[in-house]
Amino acid sequence: MKNAATHKSGPETLAPGLPSGSRLPAHIAIIMDGNGRWAEKRLMPRSFGHKQGAEAVRRTVEAAVEIGLPYLTLFAFSSENWKRPVDEVNDLMWLLRSYLRKEMAALHRQGVRIQFIGARHSLAADLVGLIEEAETLTAQNQRLVFTIAVSYGGQDDIVEAARSLARRVAAGELDPDTIDSDLFAAALSTRGIPDPDLVIRTSGEQRLSNFMLWQSAYSELVFVDTLWPDFARQDLERAITVFAGRDRRFGGTGAV
Ligand code: FPP
């Protein structure tokens, strides 16, 4: 898939919460942050924050479908999140299972294609089974491509791509001089998905935390203070409105 410079914008939107005629980003990627703080503010366990975070996932996907967004990616579990206490890791894995079991059929009916990126070999076999079931069931859907990043790290993604190209060079199948950024992008786990036009991070933190490092080279970054469990359609629309007001030059001057 070509990089962001060839995907300047998505469809024109008629969604009521957005300025009419404004161009939607083709791909929004979200770093969902703040579940723990949301729960702590309510003197509740972190697991409660994650549970409400899963509700925010459901709402956000629904909003993305209604708005007419073509691609949505959510960062559900990073390669570094394995360092969390085992109970919290287990809670998050159970939420993923429960989300897939509950939502897979409804998302399929709405024309959502579900896919996963990340180190699935590090996940439990039954979860991988559910992931494969969701991917197979929804493979032909085209309304929204919904990618969930689990056990995902941007650096790992780049290392794995470099390794697969190196193997092809070593096998004599690939001339190293033909490796360019398009070929490299096609070796990443996100092949087939345009680079995110807009990356949103919730909870007021302003960093990428190893998310889509290659793919976000020209993404617009929008940081919102809302904690993820509170994230609602209005927050998504506000971020899209901020995006629509940005001047994207992709390293050029903006003059055609
Ligand atoms: C960050 O908040 C959030 C996560 C590490 C997990 C995100 C997971 C979900 C929203 C639920 C399950 C996902 C799906 C797709 C159903 P944090 O725990 O780091 O919050 P904190 O920074 O306030 O501690």
Residues whose N, C-alpha, C, O or C-beta is under 5 A from the ligand:
A	BS01	FPP	M32 D33 G34 N35 G36 R37 W38 H50 G53 A54 V57 F75 A76 L92 L95 L96 Y99
